[in-house]
Amino acid sequence: MRVLVFSILVSIFAFTAGCATKDGANNYTSEANLYERAQSQLNNNRWETAIRYLQLLEEHFPFGRYAEQAQLELIYAYHRSGDPDLASASADRFIRLHPQHRNVDYAYYMKGLAAYSKDENFLGRIIPLDQTQRDPGAARESLTHFNLLLNRYPDSPYAADAKKRMIYLRNRLARYEIHVANYYFKRGAYLAATNRGEYVLQNFQETPAVPDALAVITQGYHLLDMPELSHNSLEVLRLNYPDHPALDDKGDFNFQYSSTADERSWLSKLSFGLFDKSEPKGFDSRRRYDPQYQTAPRP
């Protein structure tokens, strides 16, 4: 019986060892040899195998010649393998261990890129989706990391790409605020809608959403019975964007909602506009001021 158990254990060990060495992960002769194998896998886009080699390199040679470079390349391998969370965690670890490293700016850049890639999904690469209507959490996170990179390392070789992505992210976040404002208008939350427009003006100047933000504010203050504030915003809209869709040929504003609450049906009031038969489309002038709004830099 003991002989049988021993034979089974030997067989299991042999099988496990065979699996472990099937891809050659443990068949290395030196640190340099292991690093070269990892590089070969990276060059051939074999991310999972490359990750195993890099992890093995760090495990057996934590203070070796290639240890720090392997940590950087592990961030990249996680990112390319489609695991932004592990890529970000690895970047955090590198920053914590090597805050003065000559390539630490790369870790900051990859943190931004990892968050940026969270917004990308398989369906979105096949079907054009309006990313501005999705949860902006990852976009805000990415913008924060890229902004940190530019503040700390303005001369970084990754600064130019970070700036390009930040422009897209700012445009997206500003447009999201306009979507929310349009939603609030439909629900009769006029103050909340107006605040969204004000937020865009204060935080996202020079984005294509500014004209719609002015339109939101104009209509919002009109509905809140604040004609002076509404008129001030309208004048700015007329002066800077005379061809905005909300303005007619005479420059008069086309209010999408009435300021008289009694004109809404009792069902509309009770449901906060949820069951209105025909709802205005809301302010969206992207095709006039931002014709490339669906074009996003790839991760």
Backbone hydrogen bonds in HBPLUS format (Angstrom, degrees):
<---DONOR---> <-ACCEPTOR-->    atom                        ^
c    i                          cat <-CA-CA->   ^        H-A-AA   ^      H-
h    n   atom  resd res      DA  || num        DHA   H-A  angle D-A-AA Bond
n    s   type  num  typ     dist DA aas  dist angle  dist       angle   num
A0005-VAL N   A0001-MET O   3.00 MM   4  6.34 160.8  2.04 152.6 156.9     1
A0006-PHE N   A0002-ARG O   2.90 MM   4  6.07 159.9  1.94 147.2 153.2     2
A0007-SER N   A0003-VAL O   2.93 MM   4  6.12 153.2  2.00 145.0 152.2     3
A0008-ILE N   A0004-LEU O   2.99 MM   4  6.28 153.1  2.06 147.6 154.6     4
A0009-LEU N   A0005-VAL O   2.99 MM   4  6.27 159.2  2.03 150.7 156.0     5
A0010-VAL N   A0006-PHE O   2.96 MM   4  6.21 157.5  2.01 148.6 154.8     6
A0011-SER N   A0007-SER O   2.98 MM   4  6.18 154.5  2.04 143.7 150.7     7
A0012-ILE N   A0008-ILE O   2.92 MM   4  6.21 159.5  1.96 150.9 156.3     8
A0013-PHE N   A0009-LEU O   2.94 MM   4  6.14 160.2  1.98 148.6 154.1     9
A0014-ALA N   A0010-VAL O   2.93 MM   4  6.12 158.5  1.98 147.8 153.8    10
A0015-PHE N   A0011-SER O   2.90 MM   4  6.11 156.9  1.95 149.5 155.9    11
A0016-THR N   A0012-ILE O   2.90 MM   4  6.09 162.4  1.93 150.9 155.7    12
A0017-ALA N   A0013-PHE O   2.88 MM   4  6.04 161.2  1.92 149.1 154.6    13
A0018-GLY N   A0014-ALA O   2.90 MM   4  6.05 148.8  2.00 140.1 149.0    14
A0019-CYS N   A0015-PHE O   2.96 MM   4  6.28 152.4  2.04 146.7 153.5    15
A0020-ALA N   A0016-THR O   2.94 MM   4  6.16 156.0  2.00 148.2 155.2    16
A0021-THR N   A0017-ALA O   3.08 MM   4  6.25 140.4  2.24 141.2 150.3    17
A0022-LYS N   A0019-CYS O   3.25 MM   3  5.00 161.2  2.29  97.6 103.1    18
A0024-GLY N   A0021-THR O   3.01 MM   3  4.76 152.1  2.09  97.3 105.7    19
A0027-ASN N   A0024-GLY O   3.16 MM   3  5.06 150.4  2.25  99.5 108.5    20
A0034-LEU N   A0030-SER O   3.03 MM   4  6.28 155.8  2.09 147.6 153.6    21
A0035-TYR N   A0031-GLU O   2.94 MM   4  6.19 155.8  2.00 150.3 157.2    22
A0036-GLU N   A0032-ALA O   2.91 MM   4  6.12 155.9  1.96 148.0 154.6    23
A0037-ARG N   A0033-ASN O   3.07 MM   4  6.31 150.3  2.17 142.0 149.5    24
A0038-ALA N   A0034-LEU O   3.05 MM   4  6.36 154.2  2.12 144.6 151.4    25
A0039-GLN N   A0035-TYR O   2.91 MM   4  6.21 156.5  1.97 150.0 156.5    26
A0040-SER N   A0036-GLU O   2.96 MM   4  6.19 152.4  2.04 144.5 151.8    27
A0041-GLN N   A0037-ARG O   3.09 MM   4  6.40 154.3  2.16 147.0 153.0    28
A0042-LEU N   A0038-ALA O   2.99 MM   4  6.27 155.6  2.05 149.5 156.5    29
A0043-ASN N   A0039-GLN O   2.89 MM   4  6.10 161.8  1.93 152.7 157.4    30
A0044-ASN N   A0040-SER O   3.17 MM   4  6.33 130.6  2.43 135.3 147.2    31
A0044-ASN N   A0041-GLN O   3.24 MM   3  5.13 134.7  2.46  92.4 104.6    32
A0046-ARG N   A0041-GLN O   2.88 MM   5  5.04 163.4  1.91 159.4 155.1    33
A0045-ASN N   A0042-LEU O   3.07 MM   3  5.07 161.9  2.11 109.4 110.8    34
A0050-ALA N   A0046-ARG O   2.96 MM   4  6.11 158.9  2.00 152.5 159.5    35
A0051-ILE N   A0047-TRP O   2.85 MM   4  6.05 152.5  1.93 150.6 157.6    36
A0052-ARG N   A0048-GLU O   3.16 MM   4  6.49 152.9  2.24 142.8 149.1    37
A0053-TYR N   A0049-THR O   3.07 MM   4  6.41 158.9  2.11 152.8 157.8    38
A0054-LEU N   A0050-ALA O   2.93 MM   4  6.15 164.0  1.95 153.6 158.0    39
A0055-GLN N   A0051-ILE O   2.88 MM   4  6.02 158.6  1.92 150.5 156.5    40
A0056-LEU N   A0052-ARG O   2.96 MM   4  6.08 154.9  2.02 143.5 150.8    41
A0057-LEU N   A0053-TYR O   2.84 MM   4  6.07 149.4  1.94 146.4 155.3    42
A0058-GLU N   A0054-LEU O   3.03 MM   4  6.26 158.4  2.08 146.3 151.0    43
A0059-GLU N   A0055-GLN O   2.91 MM   4  6.07 149.0  2.00 143.4 152.8    44
A0060-HIS N   A0056-LEU O   3.01 MM   4  6.14 162.1  2.04 150.3 153.2    45
A0061-PHE N   A0057-LEU O   2.86 MM   4  5.62 144.5  1.99 141.1 151.0    46
A0064-GLY N   A0061-PHE O   3.13 MM   3  4.93 166.8  2.14 109.7 110.0    47
A0067-ALA N   A0064-GLY O   3.46 MM   3  5.29 164.7  2.48 100.0 104.4    48
A0070-ALA N   A0066-TYR O   2.84 MM   4  5.90 151.4  1.92 151.5 160.2    49
A0071-GLN N   A0067-ALA O   3.08 MM   4  6.37 146.4  2.20 143.9 152.3    50
A0072-LEU N   A0068-GLU O   3.17 MM   4  6.54 151.8  2.25 145.9 152.8    51
A0073-GLU N   A0069-GLN O   2.98 MM   4  6.24 159.3  2.02 149.9 155.7    52
A0074-LEU N   A0070-ALA O   2.85 MM   4  5.98 134.5  2.06 139.7 152.0    53
A0075-ILE N   A0071-GLN O   3.32 MM   4  6.61 145.0  2.45 138.3 145.3    54
A0076-TYR N   A0072-LEU O   3.36 MM   4  6.77 157.5  2.41 143.6 148.4    55
A0077-ALA N   A0073-GLU O   2.88 MM   4  6.09 156.8  1.94 144.6 151.2    56
A0078-TYR N   A0074-LEU O   2.97 MM   4  6.14 160.5  2.01 148.3 152.6    57
A0079-HIS N   A0075-ILE O   3.06 MM   4  6.30 157.7  2.11 146.4 152.9    58
A0080-ARG N   A0076-TYR O   2.91 MM   4  6.18 165.2  1.94 156.2 159.3    59
A0081-SER N   A0077-ALA O   2.93 MM   4  6.00 137.5  2.12 140.5 152.0    60
A0083-ASP N   A0078-TYR O   3.02 MM   5  5.40 161.0  2.06 160.9 158.5    61
A0082-GLY N   A0079-HIS O   3.12 MM   3  5.43 159.7  2.17 107.2 113.2    62
A0087-ALA N   A0083-ASP O   3.09 MM   4  6.33 154.9  2.16 150.2 158.1    63
A0088-SER N   A0084-PRO O   2.89 MM   4  6.01 158.3  1.93 145.5 150.5    64
A0089-ALA N   A0085-ASP O   2.94 MM   4  6.15 157.2  1.99 144.5 151.3    65
A0090-SER N   A0086-LEU O   2.88 MM   4  5.98 155.6  1.94 144.6 151.0    66
A0091-ALA N   A0087-ALA O   2.99 MM   4  6.19 150.0  2.08 142.5 150.9    67
A0092-ASP N   A0088-SER O   2.91 MM   4  6.17 157.4  1.96 149.1 155.1    68
A0093-ARG N   A0089-ALA O   3.00 MM   4  6.21 154.5  2.06 143.1 150.0    69
A0094-PHE N   A0090-SER O   2.99 MM   4  6.24 155.2  2.05 144.8 151.0    70
A0095-ILE N   A0091-ALA O   2.98 MM   4  6.23 163.2  2.01 153.2 157.3    71
A0096-ARG N   A0092-ASP O   2.97 MM   4  6.17 154.5  2.04 147.4 154.5    72
A0097-LEU N   A0093-ARG O   2.94 MM   4  6.14 153.8  2.01 148.5 155.4    73
A0098-HIS N   A0094-PHE O   2.75 MM   4  5.73 153.7  1.82 152.5 159.6    74
A0101-HIS N   A0098-HIS O   3.13 MM   3  5.24 168.4  2.15 114.2 115.8    75
A0104-VAL N   A0101-HIS O   3.17 MM   3  5.17 164.1  2.20 113.9 112.1    76
A0106-TYR N   A0103-ASN O   3.03 MM   3  5.57 143.6  2.17 110.6 119.8    77
A0107-ALA N   A0104-VAL O   3.03 MM   3  5.21 124.5  2.34  99.8 113.4    78
A0108-TYR N   A0104-VAL O   3.25 MM   4  6.72 154.4  2.32 149.1 155.3    79
A0109-TYR N   A0105-ASP O   2.93 MM   4  6.18 158.1  1.98 147.2 153.6    80
A0110-MET N   A0106-TYR O   2.87 MM   4  6.09 156.8  1.93 149.0 155.0    81
A0111-LYS N   A0107-ALA O   3.04 MM   4  6.27 140.2  2.21 141.1 151.1    82
A0112-GLY N   A0108-TYR O   3.26 MM   4  6.63 155.4  2.32 146.8 151.9    83
A0113-LEU N   A0109-TYR O   2.93 MM   4  6.24 153.8  2.00 146.4 154.8    84
A0114-ALA N   A0110-MET O   2.78 MM   4  5.81 150.7  1.87 141.4 148.8    85
A0115-ALA N   A0111-LYS O   3.20 MM   4  6.41 163.0  2.23 145.4 148.7    86
A0116-TYR N   A0112-GLY O   2.94 MM   4  6.09 152.7  2.02 142.1 150.7    87
A0117-SER N   A0113-LEU O   2.92 MM   4  6.10 150.0  2.01 145.8 152.3    88
A0118-LYS N   A0115-ALA O   3.17 MM   3  5.33 146.7  2.28 100.8 110.5    89
A0119-ASP N   A0116-TYR O   3.29 MM   3  6.02 158.5  2.34 114.9 119.8    90
A0120-GLU N   A0117-SER O   3.05 MM   3  5.23 151.8  2.13 104.1 112.8    91
A0125-ARG N   A0121-ASN O   3.24 MM   4  6.56 131.5  2.49 145.8 158.3    92
A0125-ARG N   A0122-PHE O   3.18 MM   3  5.36 140.6  2.35  99.2 110.0    93
A0126-ILE N   A0123-LEU O   3.05 MM   3  5.30 147.8  2.16 104.6 114.4    94
A0127-ILE N   A0123-LEU O   2.85 MM   4  5.98 177.8  1.85 170.4 170.3    95
A0133-GLN N   A0130-ASP O   3.20 MM   3  5.99 170.6  2.21 121.5 124.4    96
A0134-ARG N   A0131-GLN O   3.11 MM   3  5.43 166.9  2.13 113.5 117.2    97
A0140-ARG N   A0136-PRO O   2.90 MM   4  6.16 159.3  1.94 163.3 168.4    98
A0141-GLU N   A0137-GLY O   3.04 MM   4  6.29 158.7  2.09 147.3 153.5    99
A0142-SER N   A0138-ALA O   2.87 MM   4  6.06 160.5  1.91 149.3 154.4   100
A0143-LEU N   A0139-ALA O   2.95 MM   4  6.13 161.8  1.98 148.2 153.2   101
A0144-THR N   A0140-ARG O   3.01 MM   4  6.22 153.3  2.08 146.9 153.8   102
A0145-HIS N   A0141-GLU O   3.11 MM   4  6.43 159.1  2.16 150.7 155.4   103
A0146-PHE N   A0142-SER O   2.96 MM   4  6.21 167.7  1.97 158.7 161.9   104
A0147-ASN N   A0143-LEU O   2.95 MM   4  5.98 154.1  2.02 143.2 150.8   105
A0148-LEU N   A0144-THR O   2.99 MM   4  6.19 148.4  2.09 142.6 151.0   106
A0149-LEU N   A0145-HIS O   3.00 MM   4  6.29 153.9  2.06 147.4 154.2   107
A0150-LEU N   A0146-PHE O   3.05 MM   4  6.35 161.2  2.08 150.4 154.0   108
A0151-ASN N   A0147-ASN O   2.98 MM   4  6.17 152.2  2.06 145.0 152.8   109
A0152-ARG N   A0148-LEU O   3.01 MM   4  6.13 157.1  2.07 149.4 154.7   110
A0153-TYR N   A0149-LEU O   2.72 MM   4  5.57 156.1  1.77 150.9 158.9   111
A0156-SER N   A0153-TYR O   3.04 MM   3  5.31 162.2  2.08 119.2 119.9   112
A0159-ALA N   A0156-SER O   3.02 MM   3  5.20 166.7  2.04 112.4 116.1   113
A0162-ALA N   A0158-TYR O   3.06 MM   4  6.21 156.4  2.12 147.7 155.2   114
A0163-LYS N   A0159-ALA O   2.88 MM   4  6.11 155.4  1.94 153.8 159.5   115
A0164-LYS N   A0160-ALA O   3.14 MM   4  6.43 157.5  2.20 145.7 151.2   116
A0165-ARG N   A0161-ASP O   3.05 MM   4  6.32 159.5  2.09 150.3 155.4   117
A0166-MET N   A0162-ALA O   2.86 MM   4  6.05 147.6  1.97 145.5 155.4   118
A0167-ILE N   A0163-LYS O   3.05 MM   4  6.34 148.2  2.16 148.8 155.4   119
A0168-TYR N   A0164-LYS O   3.39 MM   4  6.74 161.1  2.43 143.8 147.6   120
A0169-LEU N   A0165-ARG O   2.87 MM   4  6.13 160.4  1.91 150.4 156.5   121
A0170-ARG N   A0166-MET O   2.85 MM   4  5.96 163.0  1.88 150.1 154.1   122
A0171-ASN N   A0167-ILE O   3.03 MM   4  6.21 161.3  2.07 147.3 152.6   123
A0172-ARG N   A0168-TYR O   2.91 MM   4  6.12 154.3  1.97 147.6 155.2   124
A0173-LEU N   A0169-LEU O   2.89 MM   4  6.10 166.1  1.91 154.6 157.6   125
A0174-ALA N   A0170-ARG O   2.94 MM   4  6.06 159.3  1.99 148.8 154.6   126
A0175-ARG N   A0171-ASN O   3.02 MM   4  6.15 159.8  2.06 144.3 149.9   127
A0176-TYR N   A0172-ARG O   2.94 MM   4  6.18 148.3  2.04 146.1 155.3   128
A0177-GLU N   A0173-LEU O   3.24 MM   4  6.55 149.9  2.33 142.2 148.4   129
A0178-ILE N   A0174-ALA O   3.31 MM   4  6.74 146.1  2.44 142.1 150.9   130
A0178-ILE N   A0175-ARG O   3.08 MM   3  5.07 120.2  2.45  94.5 109.4   131
A0179-HIS N   A0175-ARG O   3.00 MM   4  6.38 155.2  2.06 151.5 158.2   132
A0180-VAL N   A0176-TYR O   3.00 MM   4  6.33 157.7  2.05 151.2 156.8   133
A0181-ALA N   A0177-GLU O   2.92 MM   4  6.17 153.0  2.00 143.1 150.8   134
A0182-ASN N   A0178-ILE O   2.90 MM   4  6.17 160.6  1.93 153.8 158.0   135
A0183-TYR N   A0179-HIS O   3.02 MM   4  6.30 151.4  2.10 144.4 152.6   136
A0184-TYR N   A0180-VAL O   2.90 MM   4  6.23 155.7  1.96 150.5 157.0   137
A0185-PHE N   A0181-ALA O   2.94 MM   4  6.25 151.4  2.02 149.8 157.6   138
A0186-LYS N   A0182-ASN O   3.19 MM   4  6.49 156.2  2.25 144.1 149.4   139
A0187-ARG N   A0183-TYR O   3.15 MM   4  6.48 135.9  2.35 140.2 152.4   140
A0187-ARG N   A0184-TYR O   3.10 MM   3  5.01 127.7  2.39  92.4 106.5   141
A0189-ALA N   A0184-TYR O   2.85 MM   5  4.94 147.3  1.96 152.5 148.8   142
A0188-GLY N   A0185-PHE O   3.08 MM   3  5.10 160.3  2.12 103.7 109.6   143
A0193-ALA N   A0189-ALA O   3.06 MM   4  6.31 154.1  2.13 148.2 156.0   144
A0194-THR N   A0190-TYR O   2.96 MM   4  6.14 162.2  1.99 147.8 152.3   145
A0195-ASN N   A0191-LEU O   2.96 MM   4  6.19 156.8  2.02 149.4 155.6   146
A0196-ARG N   A0192-ALA O   3.19 MM   4  6.45 144.0  2.33 140.2 148.8   147
A0196-ARG N   A0193-ALA O   3.13 MM   3  5.25 125.0  2.45  96.7 110.5   148
A0197-GLY N   A0193-ALA O   3.24 MM   4  6.67 153.1  2.31 147.5 154.1   149
A0198-GLU N   A0194-THR O   2.98 MM   4  6.33 160.6  2.02 154.0 159.3   150
A0199-TYR N   A0195-ASN O   2.91 MM   4  6.06 148.4  2.01 141.8 150.5   151
A0200-VAL N   A0196-ARG O   3.14 MM   4  6.46 150.7  2.23 146.1 152.3   152
A0201-LEU N   A0197-GLY O   3.22 MM   4  6.58 160.2  2.26 150.2 154.7   153
A0202-GLN N   A0198-GLU O   3.01 MM   4  6.24 149.2  2.11 147.4 155.9   154
A0203-ASN N   A0199-TYR O   2.94 MM   4  5.98 148.0  2.04 148.2 156.0   155
A0204-PHE N   A0200-VAL O   2.77 MM   4  5.04 152.2  1.85 141.7 146.0   156
A0210-VAL N   A0207-THR O   3.14 MM   3  5.89 174.8  2.14 126.4 127.9   157
A0213-ALA N   A0209-ALA O   2.92 MM   4  6.17 145.3  2.04 149.7 160.9   158
A0213-ALA N   A0210-VAL O   3.03 MM   3  4.86 117.6  2.43  93.0 109.5   159
A0214-LEU N   A0210-VAL O   2.99 MM   4  6.30 153.8  2.06 157.1 162.5   160
A0215-ALA N   A0211-PRO O   3.09 MM   4  6.42 150.4  2.18 141.2 149.7   161
A0216-VAL N   A0212-ASP O   2.80 MM   4  6.04 154.4  1.86 147.5 154.5   162
A0217-ILE N   A0213-ALA O   2.96 MM   4  6.21 160.9  1.99 149.1 153.5   163
A0218-THR N   A0214-LEU O   2.89 MM   4  6.07 160.4  1.93 147.1 152.9   164
A0219-GLN N   A0215-ALA O   3.00 MM   4  6.18 170.0  2.01 152.3 154.4   165
A0220-GLY N   A0216-VAL O   2.74 MM   4  5.80 156.1  1.80 147.8 156.2   166
A0221-TYR N   A0217-ILE O   2.98 MM   4  6.04 175.7  1.98 153.7 154.0   167
A0222-HIS N   A0218-THR O   3.22 MM   4  6.25 146.9  2.33 135.6 145.1   168
A0223-LEU N   A0219-GLN O   2.92 MM   4  6.17 156.9  1.97 152.3 157.5   169
A0224-LEU N   A0220-GLY O   2.96 MM   4  6.20 133.8  2.18 139.5 153.1   170
A0226-MET N   A0221-TYR O   2.78 MM   5  5.05 161.6  1.81 158.3 157.9   171
A0225-ASP N   A0222-HIS O   3.15 MM   3  5.14 157.2  2.20 103.5 107.9   172
A0230-SER N   A0226-MET O   3.10 MM   4  6.29 160.7  2.13 155.1 161.1   173
A0231-HIS N   A0227-PRO O   2.80 MM   4  5.92 155.8  1.86 146.8 153.2   174
A0232-ASN N   A0228-GLU O   2.96 MM   4  6.21 156.2  2.02 148.0 154.2   175
A0233-SER N   A0229-LEU O   3.17 MM   4  6.39 162.5  2.21 148.2 151.6   176
A0234-LEU N   A0230-SER O   2.97 MM   4  6.17 152.4  2.05 144.3 152.9   177
A0235-GLU N   A0231-HIS O   2.91 MM   4  6.15 153.6  1.98 151.7 157.6   178
A0236-VAL N   A0232-ASN O   3.26 MM   4  6.58 154.5  2.33 143.6 149.5   179
A0237-LEU N   A0233-SER O   2.99 MM   4  6.28 155.6  2.05 147.8 154.9   180
A0238-ARG N   A0234-LEU O   2.84 MM   4  6.10 163.4  1.87 155.4 159.4   181
A0239-LEU N   A0235-GLU O   2.96 MM   4  6.09 159.0  2.01 146.1 151.8   182
A0240-ASN N   A0236-VAL O   3.03 MM   4  6.11 162.5  2.06 149.3 153.3   183
A0241-TYR N   A0237-LEU O   2.75 MM   4  5.31 153.0  1.82 144.2 152.5   184
A0244-HIS N   A0241-TYR O   3.09 MM   3  5.56 153.8  2.16 125.3 123.5   185
A0247-LEU N   A0244-HIS O   2.95 MM   3  5.65 168.3  1.97 127.1 130.9   186
A0254-ASN N   A0246-ALA O   2.73 MM   8  5.24 155.0  1.79 160.6 167.7   187
A0248-ASP N   A0252-ASP O   2.95 MM   4  5.51 156.3  2.01 150.0 157.4   188
A0251-GLY N   A0248-ASP O   2.94 MM   3  5.18 158.9  1.98 111.0 117.9   189
A0263-GLU N   A0260-THR O   3.14 MM   3  5.81 160.9  2.18 117.8 123.2   190
A0264-ARG N   A0261-ALA O   3.10 MM   3  5.77 164.3  2.13 117.5 122.5   191
A0269-LYS N   A0265-SER O   2.97 MM   4  6.34 157.3  2.02 152.8 158.8   192
A0270-LEU N   A0266-TRP O   2.90 MM   4  6.03 162.8  1.93 145.1 150.2   193
A0271-SER N   A0267-LEU O   2.97 MM   4  6.02 152.4  2.04 143.3 150.0   194
A0273-GLY N   A0268-SER O   2.64 MM   5  4.44 150.8  1.72 140.7 144.6   195
A0272-PHE N   A0269-LYS O   3.24 MM   3  5.02 161.0  2.28  99.3 104.7   196
A0274-LEU N   A0271-SER O   3.07 MM   3  5.18 160.5  2.11 106.1 112.2   197
A0276-ASP N   A0273-GLY O   3.35 MM   3  5.32 166.2  2.37 110.1 108.5   198
A0288-ARG N   A0285-SER O   2.99 MM   3  5.41 145.9  2.11 109.7 120.1   199
A0289-TYR N   A0285-SER O   3.01 MM   4  6.26 161.7  2.05 158.6 164.3   200
A0290-ASP N   A0286-ARG O   2.56 MM   4  4.62 147.9  1.66 136.4 141.8   201
A0293-TYR N   A0290-ASP O   3.19 MM   3  5.52 137.6  2.38 129.9 125.6   202
A0295-THR N   A0292-GLN O   2.99 MM   3  5.48 164.3  2.02 119.6 124.8   203
